[in-house]
Amino acid sequence: DYRLNVYFSRRGGVLVNLYQPSTLNWAHDGARISLTQRTDYPFDAAVSIEVTASKPVEFVLELRVPSWASGATVAVNGKRWPAVPQPGTFLGIRRTWRSGDRVELELPLNLRLEPIDARHPTTVALLRGPQVLFAITDKRPVVTARQLLAAKRTAKESWQVGTASGPMTMLPFSAIGEQQYSTYVVTRADSGRSREEPPT
């Protein structure tokens, strides 16, 4: 059912809820319209949407801006759209659309840390855009928040974090096979002592 949630009809227009290569065809005000998405999201930040219409037609194209996507940008036919995308909302673009019109959405895929809960702020998951990056390890890693946020991309679906015990691979769930992994890791202060553990 995932593909059924990519597009929705709303208020005389269309809402783009998910970003994946796809084409939507529908009719509006006597025009036959299609939207074609081209993207490698979530591994790439760029989403391109091309419009095809049997005649010029006005409607609202609404783009979902994820809550983590601070700094997202939108351009129409190469020109920056004046409204600033607000994280956690939909950005509406109302205009008369013609065949060949193109919308370019850029969603910054910055690394960030999310704690498991408020009581354990140093037990965190590493995220990049919408993806959780899992630590591929069978041991409890010794790592700092700074080291996690400095993760380097080594392949399309692989990142590497430098730790006190050596490099640690981070993978999204879709790239994990039989490896042992951990969603959350306990970060330590730069001195090497966990802020959650009393000194011994």
C-alpha positions in Angstrom: 0.0 0.0 0.0 3.0 2.3 0.2 2.6 3.5 -3.4 -1.1 4.4 -2.7 0.1 7.1 -0.3 2.4 9.0 -2.7 -0.3 11.4 -4.1 -3.6 12.7 -2.8 -6.2 15.0 -4.2 -7.0 18.1 -2.1 -8.7 21.5 -2.7 -8.7 21.4 -6.5 -5.1 20.3 -6.7 -2.7 17.5 -5.9 -0.7 16.8 -2.8 2.7 15.1 -3.1 3.1 13.1 0.1 6.1 10.8 -0.7 9.1 11.2 -2.9 9.9 8.3 -5.2 10.2 7.7 -8.9 6.6 7.6 -10.1 4.0 9.1 -12.5 0.5 10.4 -11.6 -2.2 10.9 -14.3 -5.5 12.6 -13.6 -8.0 15.1 -15.1 -8.7 18.6 -13.9 -10.9 21.3 -15.4 -11.0 19.5 -18.8 -7.3 19.0 -19.0 -5.4 15.7 -18.8 -2.4 16.1 -16.5 0.5 14.0 -15.5 3.2 14.5 -12.9 6.5 12.6 -13.2 8.9 12.4 -10.3 12.6 11.7 -10.8 14.7 11.2 -7.7 17.1 9.0 -5.9 15.7 10.2 -2.6 16.4 9.4 0.3 20.0 8.8 -0.9 20.0 12.1 -2.8 18.5 15.4 -1.7 17.1 16.4 -5.1 13.5 15.7 -6.3 12.4 16.7 -9.8 8.7 16.9 -10.8 7.8 17.5 -14.4 4.3 18.5 -15.5 2.6 17.4 -18.7 -0.8 19.0 -19.5 -3.1 18.8 -22.5 -3.8 22.5 -22.1 -2.7 25.3 -19.7 -4.6 24.7 -16.4 -4.5 26.2 -12.9 -4.2 24.0 -9.8 -2.3 23.9 -6.6 0.7 21.5 -6.3 1.4 20.9 -2.6 4.7 19.4 -1.6 5.3 17.8 1.8 8.2 19.3 3.7 9.4 16.8 6.3 9.8 18.1 9.9 13.6 17.5 9.7 14.1 19.4 6.4 15.2 22.7 7.7 16.7 24.8 4.8 14.6 23.0 2.1 14.3 25.0 -1.2 11.9 24.9 -4.1 12.3 26.2 -7.6 9.9 26.4 -10.5 11.4 26.4 -14.0 14.7 27.3 -12.6 13.5 30.2 -10.4 13.4 30.1 -6.7 9.8 30.0 -5.4 9.2 33.0 -3.1 7.5 31.1 -0.3 9.9 29.6 2.1 9.3 25.9 2.8 8.4 25.3 6.5 9.4 22.0 8.1 6.5 19.9 9.1 4.0 21.5 6.6 3.0 21.4 3.0 4.1 24.1 0.6 1.4 25.0 -1.9 2.3 26.2 -5.4 -0.7 27.7 -7.2 -0.2 28.7 -10.8 -1.3 28.0 -14.3 0.7 24.9 -15.3 1.9 24.0 -18.8 3.6 21.1 -20.4 7.3 21.1 -19.6 7.0 23.0 -16.3 9.4 21.6 -13.8 9.6 21.8 -10.0 12.8 21.2 -8.2 12.7 20.4 -4.5 15.9 20.2 -2.5 15.7 18.4 0.9 18.9 18.8 2.9 20.0 15.4 4.2 21.9 16.6 7.2 23.1 14.2 9.9 21.4 14.6 13.3 21.1 12.7 16.6 17.8 11.7 18.2 17.8 10.4 21.8 15.9 7.3 22.8 13.9 9.4 25.4 14.3 12.5 27.5 15.7 10.6 30.5 18.6 9.2 28.4 19.8 12.1 26.2 23.2 10.4 25.4 21.6 7.2 24.1 21.0 8.3 20.5 20.3 7.1 17.0 22.1 8.6 14.0 19.8 9.9 11.3 20.3 11.3 7.8 17.2 12.9 6.5 14.4 10.3 6.9 16.8 7.3 7.4 18.1 5.8 10.6 21.7 4.7 10.2 22.3 1.5 12.2 25.7 0.7 13.8 27.0 -2.6 12.4 28.7 -4.0 15.5 28.4 -6.8 18.0 30.1 -4.8 20.7 29.2 -1.7 22.6 31.0 1.1 20.7 32.9 3.9 22.4 31.9 6.9 20.5 31.2 10.6 21.0 28.3 12.7 19.5 30.9 14.7 17.5 32.3 11.5 16.0 28.8 10.3 15.0 28.0 13.7 13.4 31.3 13.5 11.4 30.3 10.2 9.7 31.7 9.9 6.2 29.8 8.5 3.3 31.8 5.6 1.8 29.2 4.2 -0.7 25.6 4.9 -1.7 24.2 3.1 1.4 27.2 3.1 3.7 28.7 5.5 6.2 31.7 5.2 8.5 32.3 6.6 11.9 35.7 6.8 13.6 35.7 5.5 17.1 38.3 4.8 19.9 38.2 1.1 18.9 38.4 1.7 15.1 36.1 2.5 12.2 32.4 1.6 12.7 30.1 1.1 9.7 26.7 2.6 9.7 24.0 1.3 7.3 20.3 2.1 6.6 18.0 -0.9 7.4 17.5 -1.6 3.7 21.2 -2.4 3.3 21.5 -4.7 6.4 21.7 -8.5 5.7 22.8 -10.9 8.4 25.0 -8.5 10.2 24.4 -7.7 13.9 23.4 -4.1 14.4 22.4 -1.6 17.0 19.8 1.2 16.5 21.0 3.3 19.5 24.5 3.9 20.8 25.6 5.5 24.0 27.7 8.6 23.3 30.5 9.6 25.7 32.0 12.9 26.5 35.1 13.8 24.5 37.2 12.8 27.5 36.0 9.3 27.0 33.6 9.2 30.1 29.9 8.7 29.5 27.8 11.5 30.9 25.3 8.8 32.1 27.9 6.9 34.1 29.4 8.1 37.4 33.2 8.1 37.7 34.8 4.9 39.1 
